[in-house]
Amino acid sequence: MQTIAVVPVKTLAGTKSRLAAALDPGERRALTLATLRDVLAALDRPGVAARLVVSVDPAALDAARTAGALALPERPGGGLNAALEQARDREEVGRADALLVVLGDLPLLAGADVSALLALADRPGTAVLAPDRHETGTNALLLRPPAALPFAFGAGSLARHRALAAARGLAVREYRAPGTALDLDTPDDLALLDALGGVRPGLAPAGSAAPAGEG
């Protein structure tokens, strides 16, 4: 099975505004870019034929190219689902057996998570859903074939994706692991990352002092 992995990334200007109480704008930008690099590294696995980042932000697209991934400038104003449809229209996606969407803010995502998602899509007519830790959102979605169902990301997307898959007669598989469940949207998410012993990508560890002469 040949899979194309797509990672959507919002503009870095004002990114992760719900983290404003914990991080300044520069830190939030650094966190977003570093987490994206880690996600792309995790996606560099057997079975993933290509990785594609879709974004309006030039820095995110540059990070994709540096990682050896494809960079797709997003048409502005359409939102997340429109950006994913734009990616799905790419010729290489149409030729693939499956499409894997992974959100770009999963700091614990590991290559083993990606391999497990691919293994669950063991036959055509399958949708694999990876819920967020609140069991409401969808942090990863694997579709075999790529056009198996419409994208329905946003608040409450897990239930919508389940319903869309059921209506189309797809086999629905669900994958749960820390690597796919934890996304970084709020200070509580950062606190959980610290509690799990994770590293804040692009940032000094929580509670660490700045080196002498910095800060």
C-alpha positions in Angstrom: 0.0 0.0 0.0 1.4 3.4 -1.0 0.2 6.2 1.1 0.6 10.0 0.7 0.8 11.9 4.1 -0.6 15.4 4.2 0.1 17.8 7.1 -1.9 21.1 7.2 -0.3 24.0 8.9 -2.0 27.4 9.7 -0.3 30.7 9.3 2.4 31.2 11.9 1.4 34.8 12.5 -0.5 34.7 15.8 -0.3 30.9 15.8 -1.6 28.9 18.8 -3.3 31.9 20.3 -4.8 29.8 23.1 -1.2 29.3 24.4 -0.7 33.0 24.8 -1.0 32.7 28.6 2.1 30.4 28.6 4.2 31.4 25.6 5.0 34.6 23.8 4.4 34.9 20.0 8.0 34.0 19.1 7.9 30.9 21.3 4.6 29.9 19.8 6.0 30.2 16.3 9.1 28.3 17.3 6.9 25.6 18.9 4.8 25.2 15.7 7.8 24.9 13.4 9.7 22.5 15.6 6.7 20.3 16.1 6.1 20.3 12.3 9.6 19.1 11.8 9.2 16.3 14.3 5.9 15.2 12.7 7.5 15.1 9.3 10.3 13.0 10.7 7.8 10.6 12.2 6.1 10.3 8.8 9.3 9.3 7.1 8.4 5.6 7.2 8.1 2.6 4.8 4.7 2.8 3.2 4.6 6.6 3.1 5.4 7.4 -0.5 5.5 11.1 0.0 4.9 13.8 2.6 3.1 17.0 1.7 2.7 20.1 3.8 -0.1 22.5 2.8 0.1 26.0 4.3 -0.2 29.7 3.5 2.9 30.3 5.6 6.2 30.5 3.7 8.2 29.4 6.8 6.1 26.2 7.1 6.6 25.5 3.4 10.4 26.1 3.7 10.5 23.7 6.7 8.7 21.1 4.5 11.2 21.5 1.7 14.1 21.3 4.1 12.7 18.0 5.4 12.4 16.6 1.9 8.7 16.9 1.8 6.5 18.5 -0.9 5.3 22.0 -0.2 1.8 23.1 -1.4 1.0 26.8 -1.1 -2.6 26.9 0.3 -5.2 29.0 -1.4 -6.0 31.6 1.2 -9.4 32.0 2.9 -10.7 28.5 2.5 -10.0 26.9 5.9 -8.6 23.6 7.0 -11.0 21.3 5.1 -10.6 23.3 1.9 -6.8 23.1 2.2 -7.0 19.3 2.6 -9.3 19.1 -0.5 -6.7 21.1 -2.4 -4.0 18.6 -1.3 -6.3 15.7 -2.3 -6.6 17.1 -5.8 -2.8 16.7 -6.4 -2.0 14.1 -9.0 0.3 12.0 -6.8 -2.5 11.7 -4.2 -4.9 10.5 -6.8 -2.4 7.7 -7.8 -1.9 6.6 -4.2 -3.7 3.7 -2.5 -4.4 5.8 0.7 -4.2 9.3 2.1 -3.1 10.0 5.7 -3.9 13.4 7.2 -1.9 14.2 10.3 -2.2 17.5 12.1 1.1 19.3 12.6 1.0 19.8 16.3 1.5 16.3 17.7 4.7 16.5 19.8 4.7 12.8 20.8 4.0 11.4 17.4 6.4 8.5 16.7 7.2 6.5 13.6 5.6 3.5 15.4 2.3 5.4 15.5 2.5 6.0 11.7 3.2 2.3 11.0 0.3 1.3 13.3 -2.1 3.6 11.4 -1.0 2.2 8.1 -1.4 -1.4 9.3 -5.0 -0.8 10.3 -5.9 0.2 6.7 -5.4 -3.4 5.6 -8.0 -3.3 2.8 -9.7 -0.8 0.5 -12.9 0.8 1.9 -11.3 1.6 5.3 -11.2 4.8 7.4 -8.8 4.9 10.3 -9.5 7.6 12.9 -7.1 8.8 15.7 -9.0 10.8 18.3 -7.6 13.6 20.3 -7.3 13.1 24.1 -10.7 14.6 24.7 -12.4 12.1 22.3 -14.0 14.9 20.3 -11.5 15.9 17.6 -9.6 13.9 14.9 -5.8 14.3 15.1 -5.1 11.8 12.3 -7.3 10.3 9.5 -6.3 7.6 7.1 -8.5 7.0 4.1 -8.2 4.0 1.7 -8.8 5.0 -1.0 -7.9 8.8 -0.7 -11.4 10.0 -1.8 -13.3 7.6 0.6 -15.1 10.4 2.4 -15.2 14.2 2.7 -13.1 16.0 5.3 -14.9 17.2 8.4 -12.2 18.6 10.6 -13.1 21.2 13.3 -14.8 21.1 16.7 -16.5 17.7 17.1 -14.9 16.2 14.0 -14.6 12.7 15.4 -18.3 12.1 15.5 -18.7 13.6 12.0 -16.0 11.4 10.5 -17.5 8.3 12.1 -21.0 9.2 10.7 -19.6 10.0 7.2 -17.7 6.7 7.2 -20.7 4.7 8.3 -22.9 6.3 5.7 -20.5 5.2 3.0 -20.2 1.7 4.3 -16.5 2.0 5.2 -14.8 -0.2 7.8 -14.0 2.1 10.6 -10.9 1.5 12.7 -9.7 3.7 15.6 -6.2 4.2 16.9 -5.4 5.5 20.4 -1.9 6.3 21.7 -0.2 9.3 23.3 1.5 10.1 20.1 -1.7 10.8 18.3 -3.9 11.9 21.2 -1.9 14.9 22.5 -2.0 18.1 20.4 -0.7 21.4 21.6 -3.6 23.9 21.8 -3.8 25.0 25.4 -1.6 25.5 28.5 -3.1 22.3 29.9 -1.7 20.4 26.9 1.8 21.8 27.6 1.4 20.8 31.2 0.5 17.3 30.2 3.4 17.1 27.8 5.7 18.1 30.7 4.0 15.5 33.0 4.6 12.8 30.4 8.3 13.7 30.2 8.0 15.0 26.7 10.2 17.7 25.2 8.7 21.0 24.2 9.8 21.2 20.6 11.8 24.3 19.8 11.6 25.6 23.4 13.7 25.3 26.6 12.3 22.7 29.1 9.6 24.0 31.4 11.1 25.8 34.4 14.6 26.0 33.0 16.6 29.2 33.3 17.9 31.1 30.3 21.7 30.8 29.8 23.7 33.7 31.2 23.5 36.7 29.0 20.2 35.6 27.5 16.6 36.2 28.3 
